[in-house]
Amino acid sequence: MKALSILFLFLTISYFTTAQVRSLEPNQTPGKGTVEDFSWMVGYWSGPGLGGECEEVWMPAVDGHMIGTFRFWEKGKLIFSEFMNLVQEGESVSMKLKHFGADLSGWEEKEEWTTFELIEMGDQKVWLNGMTIERKGDQLVFQVNISNGAEAQIETFTYTKKSL
């Protein structure tokens, strides 16, 4: 029985240390927070990701919105960009984003967004439905659940804060 308890404890610790990206369960109420709670993300960030180079810029919150942009390029060629909006929704926050090809053609339909709802806020760490963001000094680490058809994987982006 003691061995079973130790195994259960090991599996529980392993789950919480490796399950960095969480999902909002059906009928689960989104977590509480404000857009201003994300102020630690403000700045210009750069680093590797998706086999190329990435940049993000996050502006300070205004009127319940915090706007960000993202771009990804390989071998000096722009592949795609994103427009991101952290939006205050009652007592919660959602990240809504749209993807654009290098020619500015939208990936989502005009009235559709890719949305990540808030699950939990921590100290300079946030769990969204399918994404975790954490600031570690001058680094901003994004872990995103990216699905390609039936197969899902977690992609990690580790950005360093830069000056404009």
Steps between C-alpha positions, in 0.01 A plus 500: 500500500787737580653435155165585339487829695854588392415418137187719516701787652768465227238499223325804650824698527602393148164613360519845656863559405454390137142620442598860449212566261153458641155471345176656615266213572145501355270704727804634691470871579795707369738637764478850642743774405543835332688606192719716725613176673696427179712819525815290555480401130536858369807542279684378194596130509706292256617139473490170312185300429344270241844445345553869425501838673211669681421842646216628716414850612247560779366849569357620836130446571249764392123478555499128585722401204870414476618476140789289375657406168704196400706416195682186391764471232740236365824574317413871482156438348175593678274195534207632705397757761231532768292778648424423866255662740472426872138595566319562829183286502310562822718367783723303261742557212537328163779521246353532151727485199496488123769356275612660173714367217796703372261659246260597787244239400307395812501141617180532707169609352413869539281451810715223657789514745726241654412541869682401819286542816652567841527203736722634779727796578822461696789733580628590152352176369164434337325186384267548207299228328777343288778746590726583793697826523767564762747780555838400642706817538576626149348190341141441397415132446192395303391137488224445246300189421514487120289239326565393146195292413461220756850539646572764764835615632628768734717762333722710727607855414768654724532873437753747636400860569654742251517876459323657206 
